[in-house]
């Protein structure tokens, strides 16, 4: 039996993958927990415009301290939610 077998694997430190980076094993990101303020901002942006261009996405991401991919994904998911509701 190798040393340390059965012991919990230590979590990644600052040099390891963060919550928004894919990890080596699964390759999936953790789910982003948006704050109430972020959701409010995203919803109001969605009410004005359901599709964001690159410039608007960059601006919104910078203002909200989120990645452009997170903004893009949120808008895609929100459009699908609207489609299901209709």
N, C-alpha and C positions, 0 to 999 in steps of 0.2 A: 504494500500500500504506500503510495507516494506521500511525502510529508505534506501536511496541510489538507489532505483529502478529507472531505466532509465538513471542512470549515467554511463559513460564509465567505463569499468573494467580496473583497473590499470595493466600495463604490469608487467610481472614477473621480479623480481629483481635478484641480483647475486645468490641468493639461489634457484631460480626457474629454470625451464628447459631452457637450452641455445638453440641456433639455430641448434645444432647438436643432441639434445636429443628429444625423442618423448614427446609430451605434454600429459597430462592426458585425455583430451577430445577426440581429433582426433586420437592420437597415431601415427601420421605421422610426419616425419622429414621435416624441411624446405629444399628447394632445395639448394644444395651447389653451390655457385658462385665461380668457379675456376678462378684464375688469369691467365693472358696470359702466364706468366712464368710457372705456374703449368701445363697448357694445353700443352705447348711446351715440357716440361719434360715428361709428360705422353705419348704424341704422339711419341716421340723419343724412349721411352721404348717399346711402342707397335710395332714400326717398327722392333725392334730387336727381340721381343718375344711377341707373342699374348697371351700366358698363363703364368702367374706368379705363382711360387711356394710360399709357406708360408714365406721362408727366404727372397726372393726377395721382396715380398709384405711388409714385416716388414721393410726392409731396405729403400725402396722407401717411405713408410709412414713416417718414422722417418726423412728422408732427406727433405721431402716436408711439414712436419708439418700437415699432414692429418691423419685420422684414417685408419686402415687397411680395414675397411668396405667401406670407401669412395673409396679407391684404387680399391678394388675388384669390386665394383659396376661400377666404371668408365670403367674398362676393360671389364666387361660383356656387358655394353652398347655399347662400341666401337666395340666389336666383332659383335654385332647385326647390328650395322650401316654398317660395312663392308659386312656382309651377304646380307643386303638389296641392297647395291650398286652393288653387283655381280649378 
